[in-house]
Amino acid sequence: MPLPRKKDDGTGGAPVLDIMSAHVRLYDVEEHAEPYTVTRKSDGKEFWKDPDFNVTVEIVDDGEDGEDNGTRFFESFKYKQDKDGEWSLKETSKLGGLAEVVKPGYFSDPSIPDLTADDLEGFEMRCRIKPSKNPKNHQITGSTIDWETMRRLPETGKPVASPVPAGDHSFAGGYVAGEGEPLPEEY
């Protein structure tokens, strides 16, 4: 008699999230400026990791029903290696995108101090969370931040544009909703 099937989802218990626009907080930030070894808890296997910032990401607000609020997962923002073997914070990388969100103008203004773990500890932003996949076998392994969607949260205390007064359906160019289409020259 054959043994029963047991499908391994490959996540090792990591949450698999797909959230279009989440408010997240970064904490337990560790910076590794050199390649380092990590021992996997599940089987004790050791492997090398590139220099990076390891963080725990917590969903503060999933922007939906709140079911995923409080969910946590691990994320890595990696330094990149150039053809000469030098490690750096590259502008067109996930870490570079994060640096620009945390410190706007980071790559264009050399007077802005280098990004540190302290800058990331407790930092909050808005981004998409999507399932992460193993690049070799495309198996879903957990969740990751879609780095191209990272945005600063709106600053508090900033005046918000007032809504259109009730009953006022006029728009730019004198167009009134329900009274035909605006003329092309009014755009």
MDAnalysis code that builds the backbone (N, CA, C; Angstrom):
import MDAnalysis as mda
import numpy as np

u = mda.Universe.empty(561, n_residues=187, atom_resindex=np.repeat(np.arange(187), 3), trajectory=True)
u.add_TopologyAttr("name", ["N", "CA", "C"] * 187)
u.add_TopologyAttr("resid", np.arange(1, 188))
u.add_TopologyAttr("resname", ["MET", "PRO", "LEU", "PRO", "ARG", "LYS", "LYS", "ASP", "ASP", "GLY", "THR", "GLY", "GLY", "ALA", "PRO", "VAL", "LEU", "ASP", "ILE", "MET", "SER", "ALA", "HIS", "VAL", "ARG", "LEU", "TYR", "ASP", "VAL", "GLU", "GLU", "HIS", "ALA", "GLU", "PRO", "TYR", "THR", "VAL", "THR", "ARG", "LYS", "SER", "ASP", "GLY", "LYS", "GLU", "PHE", "TRP", "LYS", "ASP", "PRO", "ASP", "PHE", "ASN", "VAL", "THR", "VAL", "GLU", "ILE", "VAL", "ASP", "ASP", "GLY", "GLU", "ASP", "GLY", "GLU", "ASP", "ASN", "GLY", "THR", "ARG", "PHE", "PHE", "GLU", "SER", "PHE", "LYS", "TYR", "LYS", "GLN", "ASP", "LYS", "ASP", "GLY", "GLU", "TRP", "SER", "LEU", "LYS", "GLU", "THR", "SER", "LYS", "LEU", "GLY", "GLY", "LEU", "ALA", "GLU", "VAL", "VAL", "LYS", "PRO", "GLY", "TYR", "PHE", "SER", "ASP", "PRO", "SER", "ILE", "PRO", "ASP", "LEU", "THR", "ALA", "ASP", "ASP", "LEU", "GLU", "GLY", "PHE", "GLU", "MET", "ARG", "CYS", "ARG", "ILE", "LYS", "PRO", "SER", "LYS", "ASN", "PRO", "LYS", "ASN", "HIS", "GLN", "ILE", "THR", "GLY", "SER", "THR", "ILE", "ASP", "TRP", "GLU", "THR", "MET", "ARG", "ARG", "LEU", "PRO", "GLU", "THR", "GLY", "LYS", "PRO", "VAL", "ALA", "SER", "PRO", "VAL", "PRO", "ALA", "GLY", "ASP", "HIS", "SER", "PHE", "ALA", "GLY", "GLY", "TYR", "VAL", "ALA", "GLY", "GLU", "GLY", "GLU", "PRO", "LEU", "PRO", "GLU", "GLU", "TYR"])
u.atoms.positions = np.array([
    [0.848, -1.175, 0.000],
    [0.000, 0.000, 0.000],
    [0.896, 1.241, 0.000],
    [0.608, 2.212, -0.880],
    [1.426, 3.431, -0.935],
    [1.176, 4.314, 0.288],
    [2.175, 5.097, 0.617],
    [2.050, 6.038, 1.726],
    [1.206, 7.224, 1.289],
    [0.544, 7.912, 2.240],
    [-0.305, 9.055, 1.868],
    [0.535, 10.225, 1.374],
    [-0.066, 11.027, 0.550],
    [0.595, 12.231, 0.028],
    [0.571, 13.325, 1.071],
    [1.619, 14.117, 1.059],
    [1.658, 15.296, 1.922],
    [2.351, 16.392, 1.134],
    [1.599, 17.377, 0.739],
    [2.156, 18.470, -0.044],
    [2.853, 19.458, 0.868],
    [4.097, 19.788, 0.528],
    [4.865, 20.791, 1.266],
    [4.737, 22.091, 0.499],
    [4.184, 23.126, 1.160],
    [4.016, 24.400, 0.455],
    [5.316, 25.169, 0.335],
    [6.399, 24.694, 0.987],
    [7.716, 25.317, 0.841],
    [7.916, 26.592, 1.625],
    [6.920, 27.016, 2.373],
    [7.033, 28.290, 3.076],
    [7.675, 28.146, 4.438],
    [7.746, 26.936, 4.963],
    [8.281, 26.753, 6.301],
    [7.457, 27.507, 7.342],
    [6.197, 27.754, 7.044],
    [5.319, 28.469, 7.970],
    [5.283, 29.969, 7.753],
    [6.068, 30.492, 6.820],
    [6.070, 31.936, 6.542],
    [4.728, 32.342, 5.938],
    [4.193, 33.495, 6.327],
    [2.908, 33.918, 5.758],
    [3.051, 34.266, 4.276],
    [2.054, 33.886, 3.501],
    [2.001, 34.234, 2.086],
    [0.909, 35.284, 1.932],
    [1.331, 36.517, 1.653],
    [0.403, 37.641, 1.581],
    [0.362, 38.225, 0.182],
    [-0.774, 38.759, -0.180],
    [-0.926, 39.489, -1.439],
    [-1.805, 40.699, -1.123],
    [-1.143, 41.823, -0.791],
    [-1.841, 43.034, -0.361],
    [-1.443, 44.167, -1.300],
    [-2.406, 44.785, -1.933],
    [-2.130, 45.823, -2.927],
    [-1.489, 47.074, -2.335],
    [-1.909, 47.503, -1.169],
    [-1.352, 48.709, -0.575],
    [-1.431, 48.598, 0.940],
    [-0.311, 48.197, 1.546],
    [-0.268, 48.008, 2.988],
    [0.557, 49.101, 3.654],
    [0.182, 49.442, 4.864],
    [0.972, 50.323, 5.718],
    [1.809, 49.369, 6.566],
    [3.145, 49.453, 6.446],
    [4.035, 48.530, 7.152],
    [5.022, 49.279, 8.039],
    [5.551, 48.562, 9.025],
    [6.578, 49.091, 9.930],
    [7.759, 48.122, 9.892],
    [8.989, 48.678, 9.848],
    [10.206, 47.877, 9.876],
    [10.784, 47.899, 11.286],
    [11.232, 46.758, 11.780],
    [11.884, 46.719, 13.083],
    [12.824, 45.517, 13.160],
    [13.524, 45.382, 14.279],
    [14.569, 44.363, 14.451],
    [15.563, 44.408, 13.291],
    [15.994, 45.606, 12.952],
    [16.866, 45.827, 11.796],
    [18.305, 45.433, 12.132],
    [18.908, 44.637, 11.263],
    [20.316, 44.256, 11.382],
    [21.008, 44.596, 10.076],
    [22.146, 45.294, 10.164],
    [22.923, 45.574, 8.963],
    [24.136, 44.657, 8.935],
    [24.382, 44.064, 7.770],
    [25.566, 43.237, 7.535],
    [26.319, 43.872, 6.375],
    [27.502, 44.436, 6.665],
    [28.276, 45.142, 5.645],
    [29.194, 44.201, 4.852],
    [29.298, 42.957, 5.274],
    [30.128, 41.953, 4.601],
    [29.297, 40.683, 4.406],
    [29.674, 39.831, 3.442],
    [28.979, 38.536, 3.329],
    [29.079, 37.782, 4.664],
    [28.056, 37.008, 4.993],
    [28.016, 36.313, 6.274],
    [27.297, 34.979, 6.128],
    [27.475, 34.102, 7.123],
    [26.812, 32.802, 7.092],
    [25.586, 32.825, 7.987],
    [24.597, 32.037, 7.576],
    [23.353, 31.892, 8.308],
    [23.100, 30.394, 8.457],
    [22.602, 29.995, 9.603],
    [22.238, 28.599, 9.830],
    [20.723, 28.498, 9.837],
    [20.209, 27.677, 8.935],
    [18.767, 27.490, 8.841],
    [18.284, 26.683, 10.049],
    [17.261, 27.172, 10.734],
    [16.759, 26.523, 11.940],
    [16.156, 25.152, 11.653],
    [15.481, 25.019, 10.513],
    [14.753, 23.777, 10.236],
    [15.662, 22.561, 10.092],
    [16.852, 22.732, 9.472],
    [17.706, 21.562, 9.237],
    [19.172, 21.774, 9.609],
    [19.504, 22.962, 10.142],
    [20.880, 23.215, 10.562],
    [21.859, 23.489, 9.440],
    [21.381, 23.550, 8.209],
    [22.250, 23.799, 7.063],
    [22.746, 25.245, 7.080],
    [24.032, 25.430, 6.790],
    [24.612, 26.776, 6.717],
    [24.727, 27.215, 5.271],
    [24.535, 28.511, 5.037],
    [24.728, 29.077, 3.702],
    [25.171, 30.519, 3.832],
    [25.773, 31.032, 2.761],
    [26.278, 32.408, 2.715],
    [25.199, 33.353, 2.260],
    [25.190, 34.554, 2.836],
    [24.290, 35.623, 2.382],
    [25.133, 36.842, 2.038],
    [24.664, 37.571, 1.041],
    [25.315, 38.817, 0.647],
    [25.058, 39.884, 1.704],
    [25.884, 40.935, 1.747],
    [25.648, 42.040, 2.682],
    [24.244, 42.611, 2.480],
    [23.598, 42.948, 3.589],
    [22.216, 43.414, 3.496],
    [21.755, 44.053, 4.802],
    [20.532, 44.545, 4.770],
    [19.791, 44.937, 5.962],
    [18.703, 43.875, 6.104],
    [18.714, 43.116, 7.186],
    [17.634, 42.177, 7.489],
    [16.655, 42.883, 8.398],
    [15.372, 42.778, 8.089],
    [14.357, 43.440, 8.894],
    [13.166, 42.516, 9.103],
    [12.419, 42.801, 10.140],
    [11.113, 42.192, 10.311],
    [10.116, 43.247, 9.852],
    [9.181, 42.817, 9.017],
    [8.131, 43.706, 8.503],
    [6.837, 43.342, 9.206],
    [6.152, 44.349, 9.747],
    [4.851, 44.128, 10.371],
    [3.798, 44.901, 9.587],
    [2.703, 44.235, 9.283],
    [1.584, 44.901, 8.617],
    [0.839, 45.703, 9.680],
    [0.868, 47.028, 9.566],
    [0.148, 47.903, 10.484],
    [-1.305, 47.987, 10.053],
    [-1.524, 48.160, 8.740],
    [-2.876, 48.258, 8.194],
    [-2.862, 47.646, 6.802],
    [-3.643, 46.593, 6.603],
    [-3.664, 45.934, 5.293],
    [-4.525, 46.676, 4.276],
    [-5.168, 47.775, 4.701],
    [-5.963, 48.577, 3.772],
    [-7.243, 47.888, 3.339],
    [-7.541, 46.776, 3.965],
    [-8.743, 46.021, 3.601],
    [-9.560, 45.758, 4.851],
    [-9.792, 44.512, 5.176],
    [-10.634, 44.167, 6.320],
    [-9.877, 44.022, 7.628],
    [-8.561, 44.199, 7.591],
    [-7.757, 44.111, 8.799],
    [-7.334, 42.699, 9.163],
    [-7.699, 41.734, 8.349],
    [-7.371, 40.335, 8.639],
    [-5.856, 40.102, 8.756],
    [-5.063, 40.830, 7.960],
    [-3.610, 40.644, 7.973],
    [-2.877, 41.630, 8.882],
    [-3.605, 42.538, 9.524],
    [-2.965, 43.481, 10.451],
    [-2.229, 42.699, 11.535],
    [-0.997, 43.115, 11.827],
    [-0.202, 42.452, 12.843],
    [0.635, 41.297, 12.316],
    [0.401, 40.866, 11.082],
    [1.185, 39.778, 10.493],
    [2.615, 40.248, 10.288],
    [3.568, 39.373, 10.535],
    [4.984, 39.709, 10.410],
    [5.685, 38.735, 9.481],
    [6.685, 39.252, 8.766],
    [7.539, 38.404, 7.942],
    [8.911, 39.044, 7.853],
    [9.885, 38.267, 7.427],
    [11.258, 38.752, 7.320],
    [11.517, 39.230, 5.907],
    [12.335, 40.282, 5.797],
    [12.687, 40.863, 4.496],
    [14.172, 41.188, 4.499],
    [14.762, 41.156, 3.316],
    [16.178, 41.474, 3.151],
    [16.329, 42.531, 2.070],
    [17.047, 43.595, 2.392],
    [17.366, 44.656, 1.438],
    [18.860, 44.554, 1.185],
    [19.253, 44.085, 0.004],
    [20.634, 43.696, -0.256],
    [21.475, 44.780, -0.927],
    [22.745, 44.808, -0.498],
    [23.749, 45.591, -1.223],
    [24.048, 44.841, -2.521],
    [24.575, 45.538, -3.510],
    [24.901, 44.914, -4.800],
    [26.402, 44.958, -5.024],
    [26.900, 43.963, -5.747],
    [28.325, 43.857, -6.037],
    [28.578, 44.269, -7.476],
    [29.602, 45.133, -7.687],
    [29.932, 45.555, -9.049],
    [30.916, 44.568, -9.675],
    [31.298, 44.833, -10.921],
    [32.181, 43.914, -11.658],
    [33.561, 43.795, -11.019],
    [33.952, 44.770, -10.190],
    [35.251, 44.723, -9.508],
    [35.160, 44.049, -8.145],
    [33.973, 43.558, -7.781],
    [33.798, 42.864, -6.511],
    [33.494, 43.759, -5.331],
    [33.281, 45.059, -5.578],
    [32.983, 46.016, -4.501],
    [31.482, 46.020, -4.214],
    [31.123, 46.024, -2.923],
    [29.735, 46.089, -2.505],
    [29.313, 47.540, -2.332],
    [28.083, 47.869, -2.774],
    [27.591, 49.234, -2.609],
    [26.070, 49.248, -2.571],
    [25.561, 50.378, -2.131],
    [24.130, 50.604, -2.114],
    [23.783, 51.184, -3.483],
    [23.238, 50.350, -4.356],
    [22.958, 50.744, -5.739],
    [21.576, 51.392, -5.851],
    [21.530, 52.484, -6.578],
    [20.288, 53.243, -6.713],
    [19.150, 52.397, -7.276],
    [19.418, 51.571, -8.275],
    [18.369, 50.786, -8.932],
    [18.258, 49.396, -8.310],
    [18.080, 49.366, -7.002],
    [17.910, 48.110, -6.282],
    [16.820, 48.300, -5.236],
    [16.420, 47.206, -4.603],
    [15.421, 47.294, -3.543],
    [15.942, 48.157, -2.395],
    [17.217, 47.979, -2.014],
    [17.806, 48.793, -0.953],
    [17.914, 50.253, -1.392],
    [18.259, 50.495, -2.651],
    [18.320, 51.862, -3.163],
    [16.961, 52.535, -3.136],
    [15.917, 51.777, -3.495],
    [14.559, 52.313, -3.430],
    [14.164, 52.660, -2.011],
    [14.540, 51.788, -1.077],
    [14.240, 52.052, 0.330],
    [14.985, 53.287, 0.818],
    [16.254, 53.430, 0.431],
    [17.043, 54.602, 0.838],
    [16.363, 55.894, 0.375],
    [15.837, 55.908, -0.843],
    [15.160, 57.103, -1.373],
    [13.858, 57.395, -0.633],
    [13.170, 56.341, -0.171],
    [11.927, 56.552, 0.575],
    [12.240, 57.086, 1.971],
    [13.258, 56.508, 2.610],
    [13.629, 56.918, 3.960],
    [14.279, 58.298, 3.964],
    [15.158, 58.542, 2.987],
    [15.901, 59.809, 2.904],
    [15.759, 60.366, 1.482],
    [14.661, 61.066, 1.191],
    [14.454, 61.597, -0.158],
    [15.671, 62.398, -0.635],
    [16.075, 62.152, -1.881],
    [17.232, 62.822, -2.458],
    [18.542, 62.137, -2.127],
    [18.486, 60.945, -1.564],
    [19.667, 60.222, -1.081],
    [20.780, 60.120, -2.131],
    [20.429, 59.834, -3.360],
    [21.453, 59.650, -4.392],
    [21.849, 60.947, -5.091],
    [21.036, 61.973, -4.988],
    [21.360, 63.229, -5.660],
    [22.019, 64.253, -4.732],
    [21.954, 64.033, -3.428],
    [22.510, 64.985, -2.469],
    [23.554, 64.299, -1.584],
    [24.851, 64.482, -1.883],
    [25.901, 63.806, -1.112],
    [25.996, 64.252, 0.345],
    [25.319, 65.337, 0.716],
    [25.369, 65.783, 2.105],
    [24.439, 64.956, 3.011],
    [23.550, 64.160, 2.417],
    [22.660, 63.308, 3.198],
    [23.494, 62.168, 3.784],
    [23.430, 61.967, 5.106],
    [24.230, 60.912, 5.743],
    [23.869, 59.518, 5.220],
    [24.834, 58.595, 5.312],
    [24.616, 57.219, 4.882],
    [23.441, 56.589, 5.624],
    [22.790, 55.667, 4.953],
    [21.675, 54.930, 5.531],
    [22.205, 53.980, 6.601],
    [21.551, 53.959, 7.759],
    [21.962, 53.083, 8.852],
    [20.764, 52.276, 9.350],
    [21.049, 51.280, 10.168],
    [19.988, 50.478, 10.768],
    [19.072, 51.354, 11.614],
    [19.641, 52.363, 12.286],
    [18.819, 53.269, 13.105],
    [17.800, 54.025, 12.265],
    [18.154, 54.349, 11.008],
    [17.218, 55.051, 10.125],
    [16.012, 54.168, 9.793],
    [16.236, 52.854, 9.749],
    [15.176, 51.929, 9.353],
    [14.338, 51.442, 10.537],
    [14.917, 51.430, 11.737],
    [14.212, 50.922, 12.917],
    [12.969, 51.767, 13.189],
    [11.797, 51.123, 13.098],
    [10.525, 51.799, 13.341],
    [9.997, 52.573, 12.141],
    [10.727, 52.576, 11.013],
    [10.279, 53.324, 9.835],
    [8.985, 52.711, 9.297],
    [8.051, 53.579, 8.920],
    [6.778, 53.141, 8.369],
    [6.603, 53.684, 6.962],
    [6.000, 52.879, 6.103],
    [5.772, 53.272, 4.709],
    [4.582, 52.508, 4.161],
    [4.217, 52.847, 2.944],
    [3.151, 52.160, 2.225],
    [3.794, 51.419, 1.063],
    [3.336, 50.180, 0.820],
    [3.880, 49.383, -0.281],
    [2.955, 48.212, -0.574],
    [3.232, 47.554, -1.677],
    [2.527, 46.317, -2.020],
    [3.304, 45.160, -1.407],
    [2.587, 44.191, -0.869],
    [3.178, 42.954, -0.369],
    [2.709, 41.859, -1.316],
    [3.659, 41.065, -1.800],
    [3.303, 40.006, -2.742],
    [3.995, 38.705, -2.335],
    [3.498, 37.577, -2.850],
    [4.164, 36.314, -2.553],
    [5.589, 36.320, -3.127],
    [6.541, 35.793, -2.348],
    [7.919, 35.680, -2.849],
    [8.110, 34.278, -3.403],
    [8.949, 34.188, -4.433],
    [9.178, 32.910, -5.098],
    [10.654, 32.579, -5.126],
    [10.962, 31.313, -5.012],
    [12.315, 30.820, -5.183],
    [12.670, 31.005, -6.655],
    [13.761, 31.728, -6.980],
    [14.081, 31.989, -8.387],
    [14.441, 30.727, -9.175],
    [14.834, 29.676, -8.501],
    [15.232, 28.450, -9.204],
    [14.030, 27.590, -9.597],
    [13.112, 27.365, -8.647],
    [11.990, 26.468, -8.957],
    [10.631, 27.171, -8.944],
    [10.624, 28.461, -8.694],
    [9.412, 29.308, -8.694],
    [8.396, 28.908, -7.633],
    [8.820, 28.144, -6.629],
    [7.950, 27.772, -5.535],
    [7.761, 28.979, -4.620],
    [6.534, 29.206, -4.169],
    [6.243, 30.322, -3.265],
    [6.841, 30.001, -1.899],
    [7.622, 30.957, -1.372],
    [8.337, 30.736, -0.120],
    [7.896, 31.645, 1.018],
    [7.011, 32.574, 0.769],
    [6.561, 33.510, 1.795],
    [6.083, 34.795, 1.162],
    [6.463, 35.925, 1.762],
    [6.035, 37.237, 1.279],
    [7.234, 38.163, 1.123],
    [7.072, 39.171, 0.270],
    [8.119, 40.154, 0.054],
    [7.492, 41.502, -0.288],
    [8.259, 42.559, -0.067],
    [7.832, 43.905, -0.448],
    [8.144, 44.107, -1.922],
    [7.172, 44.590, -2.669],
    [7.391, 44.965, -4.068],
    [8.085, 46.326, -4.040],
    [9.394, 46.317, -4.256],
    [10.203, 47.519, -4.023],
    [9.823, 48.698, -4.895],
    [9.235, 48.461, -6.048],
    [8.867, 49.583, -6.919],
    [7.623, 50.316, -6.429],
    [6.965, 49.795, -5.392],
    [5.748, 50.430, -4.883],
    [5.964, 51.120, -3.539],
    [7.185, 51.118, -3.011],
    [7.441, 51.728, -1.696],
    [7.225, 53.244, -1.762],
    [6.435, 53.762, -0.805],
    [6.136, 55.204, -0.747],
    [6.147, 55.660, 0.701],
    [6.525, 56.923, 0.905],
    [6.443, 57.523, 2.244],
    [4.978, 57.659, 2.624],
    [4.720, 57.599, 3.914],
    [3.381, 57.884, 4.401],
    [3.169, 59.392, 4.342],
    [1.940, 59.840, 4.177],
    [1.691, 61.284, 4.206],
    [2.126, 61.846, 5.556],
    [2.707, 63.032, 5.531],
    [3.144, 63.665, 6.776],
    [1.926, 64.150, 7.539],
    [1.957, 63.956, 8.859],
    [0.837, 64.400, 9.689],
    [0.921, 65.900, 9.894],
    [-0.199, 66.514, 10.101],
    [-0.243, 67.948, 10.330],
    [-0.231, 68.756, 9.044],
    [-0.128, 68.089, 7.931],
    [-0.103, 68.773, 6.641],
    [-1.543, 69.049, 6.217],
    [-1.845, 70.248, 5.719],
    [-3.219, 70.518, 5.314],
    [-3.640, 69.599, 4.166],
    [-4.852, 69.121, 4.267],
    [-5.398, 68.237, 3.240],
    [-6.320, 69.068, 2.361],
    [-6.289, 68.803, 1.056],
    [-7.154, 69.535, 0.130],
    [-8.604, 69.347, 0.547],
    [-9.343, 70.436, 0.555],
    [-10.738, 70.346, 0.966],
    [-11.552, 69.681, -0.131],
    [-12.541, 68.900, 0.269],
    [-13.381, 68.241, -0.724],
    [-14.258, 69.257, -1.446],
    [-14.799, 68.843, -2.574],
    [-15.724, 69.691, -3.335],
    [-16.979, 69.880, -2.493],
    [-17.443, 71.114, -2.318],
    [-18.646, 71.336, -1.516],
    [-19.828, 70.543, -2.051],
    [-20.696, 70.110, -1.142],
    [-21.874, 69.339, -1.535],
    [-22.680, 70.104, -2.573],
    [-23.110, 69.420, -3.591],
    [-23.920, 70.030, -4.637],
    [-23.111, 70.739, -5.710],
    [-21.816, 70.922, -5.532],
    [-20.979, 71.583, -6.528],
    [-20.373, 70.527, -7.439],
    [-20.897, 70.428, -8.638],
    [-20.436, 69.420, -9.584],
    [-19.614, 70.037, -10.706],
    [-19.113, 71.251, -10.544],
    [-18.322, 71.894, -11.590],
    [-16.869, 71.459, -11.477],
    [-16.217, 71.408, -12.592],
    [-14.818, 71.005, -12.657],
    [-14.044, 72.051, -13.436],
    [-12.745, 71.851, -13.582],
    [-11.883, 72.794, -14.308],
    [-12.443, 73.051, -15.701],
    [-12.289, 74.253, -16.170],
    [-12.726, 74.604, -17.521],
    [-14.204, 74.901, -17.605],
    [-14.887, 74.982, -16.473],
    [-16.298, 75.323, -16.512],
    [-17.207, 74.159, -16.834],
    [-16.672, 72.970, -16.951],
    [-17.493, 71.801, -17.252],
    [-18.347, 71.465, -16.044],
    [-19.607, 71.237, -16.245],
    [-20.524, 70.843, -15.184],
    [-20.961, 69.417, -15.472],
    [-20.792, 68.543, -14.487],
    [-21.162, 67.145, -14.668],
    [-22.607, 67.027, -15.108],
    [-22.823, 66.185, -16.098],
    [-24.178, 65.957, -16.593],
    [-24.598, 66.936, -17.661],
    [-23.782, 67.900, -18.041],
    [-24.156, 68.894, -19.043],
    [-23.317, 68.766, -20.306],
    [-23.111, 67.529, -20.755],
    [-22.348, 67.336, -21.985],
    [-20.861, 67.212, -21.699],
    [-20.104, 66.981, -22.730],
    [-18.664, 66.781, -22.608],
    [-17.927, 68.107, -22.732],
    [-16.799, 68.246, -22.033],
    [-16.020, 69.479, -22.177],
    [-15.379, 69.520, -23.559],
    [-15.112, 70.717, -24.014],
    [-14.464, 70.869, -25.302],
    [-12.994, 70.514, -25.171],
    [-12.349, 69.944, -26.215],
    [-10.961, 69.519, -26.146],
    [-10.031, 70.653, -25.705],
    [-10.287, 71.879, -26.098],
    [-9.398, 72.980, -25.735],
    [-9.471, 73.311, -24.237],
    [-10.453, 72.751, -23.519],
    [-10.568, 72.997, -22.103],
    [-9.697, 72.077, -21.268],
    [-9.026, 71.126, -21.864],
    [-8.162, 70.189, -21.117],
    [-6.864, 70.821, -20.774],
])
